[in-house]
Amino acid sequence: MVLHLDGPVMVHCRTPRGERSCLNQAGSIVMIPGGMDLLHVRLGGTARSLHLYLRRALIAELASDMIDRDPTHVEILPRFGARDQMIEALMRGVIEALRDEDQTARPYVDYLSRALAARLIRQHSTATISANRAAAAAPIAKANLNKAVDFIEANLHQSVGLPAIARAAGLSVSHFARQFRAAVGEAPHQYLLRRRVENAKQRLAKTEATIAEIGFACGFANQEHLTRVFKRACGFSPAAYRKAFRD
């Protein structure tokens, strides 16, 4: 998947299925299914773009939850110069996550990749979505939810991915992500980030540790990283929070 970040630029592609030329604007998307050879690509100018690759296994996993037939037979359709606001937003989310030093970027990118795969299956594939499969996710069992929460709490200080949290809950990643959000009201990566900020608040109020030490203990890369995320979540800096709490 290629997201054009600027433009316009003329793109000419040749594949075994034929040739295609299109004028790609910022936000235009090119999708090449796995296994389709690009025999030739020519750009009529310079352009910045994001190239993102989704594993076939991920698409098959999501398809098994969304359709009633063999997911290995689902074919992603090629697109040249397509516009899909949801895919564009998700891919731009990947850019922001990769630029951020936040250790919650890993589960966030996992989450975004699954959302992208689901969108591809729903809107850009040969699959027919079953109405029953499209129903709301079943509620997560309390025991599974508790296992996931306990795992997150035990790993606030380090990077953890969505698959690891799902394994701790004893669920597949796709089932877990939907059920967790339905039960908690936020995605796993959002919950993880919120708990890290809350942990930092407690340490700021109750300990004499430096802000840098607190940031490291709560899973942030450094003091600047904690300050940036803390201000985004709370509206003020960790130093201001500590001062206000103690005053």
N, C-alpha and C positions, 0 to 999 in steps of 0.2 A: 504494500500500500504506500503510495507516494502522495503527500499533501504539499501542494505548491503554496509557499509562504509569501510569494510576491508574483508579479506578472504585470501585464500579459506576456506570454511567451508561446510561440507556436511549437508544438511537439508532434513529431512524426514517428510512429511505431510500426514495425513490421513483425508479425508473428506468423506461425503456421496457419492461422485462420484468416490471414489477409493483412492489409495495410490500413492504417487509420491516422488521420491528421486532425488535430484539434487545437484551438486557441485556449490555453489554460490561464485563467485568472487566479489571483490570490484566493485560496480556498478550494480550488479545483482539485479533484482526487483521481488518481490513476490506480486501478486495482488489477493486479496480475495474479491469477490463481496459481497455486503451487503446481509445478510440472509443466506449465506453459512456457515455452522458450521465447525470449525476446531476441529475434534475429537481428534487429537493428533499431536504434533509437537516435533520433537527431533533434536537437533543440535549436530553435531559431534565435537564440540569445542566451543570456545568463539568467539564472533563477535560483533562489534559495528554496530548499525543499526538505521535508522530513520523510525518511524511508523507514517503514515499520514492517516487521515480519511477524506473522502469527503462525504458531505451530499447528500443523494439521491435527495433531492429537487434541489440542485445545478446542478446535472447531468441532471435532467429532464428539468430544465430551459434552459440549453445550448442545449440540444437535440431538444427542441421545435424550436430553431432557425436554426438547422442544418439539420433536416430531415423532410420528408413530411408525416409521420405517427405519431400515438399516442406515445409521448415520454415516457410514463409510461411503454411501452412494450420493450424499449431498455434494453438489458441485457449486463452488463459488463462481459467479459470473464475472468475466472481465469487464472493466469499466475504463473509459478513457475520457478525461475531462468531466467527470460526473460531479454533481453537487449534492451533498448530504450534510445538512447542518449538524446533525447529531455526531456523525463520524468526525467531522471537522473539529467539533468541540472536544471530543474525546482525545483525538490526536494532539490537539493543542494542550490538553491536560497532561499528556505524556511529556511534552516538551517542558512544561513547568515543573513536573515532578523530577525530571532528570537534571534540571538546573539547580534544584534545591538540594541542600546538604541534609535535609531532614531524613532521618533514618526510617520514618514511616513512608518514605517514597516507595520502598519495595512492595509492601502490601497494597499501596495505592496504585502502582503500575499493574500489579496482578489484577486488581479490580477493574482498572480501565481496559486491560486486554480482554477480559471476559465480556465486558460490556460491548467492546468492538466486535468480538466474535459473534455475540448474540445479534447485533445489528446486521452484520454480514449475512447471517443465516436468514434473518427475518426479511430483509429488504434486497439482498443482492445474491440470492442463491436459487437453486431449483427446488428448494424445500417448500412443502405446504405445511403451514403451522396448524397443528390441531388446536381446536378451541379448548379442549380439556387440558392440553399441555400448557396452554397460555394462561390458565387460571392462576390465581394468587398462590404464592408459596404456602405450603402447610406450615403450621407453627412448629418451631423447634422444641424438642423435648427439654424440660427443665434441666435434666441431668447433662445433656449435651451442651446446653448454654452455659451451665456452671463450669464445665470442663474448659470451654473456650475462654471464659472470663478469667478463670484461674491461670490459664496458660499465658494470657496477655499480661496479667498482673505480675507474673513471675518473670516476664521478659521485657518489662518497661525500659530497662537499661540498655537493650541491644536491639539490633535489627531483626525482625521476624517477617516472614512472608505469609501471604494468605494461605498457601497450601499447608504450611506448618500449623497454623491455627485450626484449619479444618481437620487435619489429622488428629489434633488433640481433642477435638469435639467428636471424632468418630464418624465424620460425614465427608461426602465428596465435596470438592471445592465449590462447585456450582450450586449444590443444594444448600451448603452452609452459608454462602454469601447472601442468598435470598432470604433464608430463614432467620439469620442473625439480624438483618436489617428490619425484617418484619417484626421481630420481637423487641429490638432495642430502639428502633427508630433512626438508626444511623448505620452506615457501612462500617465493617470491621476496622478499616484504616482510620476512619473518623473517630471511632471510639478509642482506638489506641492513642491517637494524638491528643484527644481530650484528657485521657487519663494521665498522660505524661505531663500535660500542663497542670492538672490538678495536683499531681505529685510534687511538681516544682513549687506550687503555691504553699503546700504544707511545709516543705523544707525551708522556704524563704521565711515563713512565719515562725517556725519552731526551732531552727538550728542557726548556728553561727557560721556555717559553711559559706565559702565565697560563691558568687553567682556562677563562676566558671565551674566550680566543683559540683554545684547543684545541676548545672546543665549536663555535665558528663554523667552524673548518677541517674539522671532521668532520660537518658538515651539521645541527647542532643550532641551534635558534633563539637560544639564549642560555645563560648558565652554569647558571641554574636548571633549564632543560630538560635539559641534559646530566646534571646531578646527579640529577634524578628518574629518567631512563632508566637511567643507570649503576647507581644503587642498586637498581633493579628487576631488572636483569640480573645484578649481581654481589653484591649484599647489603651493599655499603658505598659511601661517597661517593668521587668522584674525588680529593678532598683526602686522604682516608684511604688510598687506594690509593697515591698518590704518596709519602706519608710512609712507609708500610710498605715499599714497594719500595726506598726510599733508605736506610732504617734497616737 
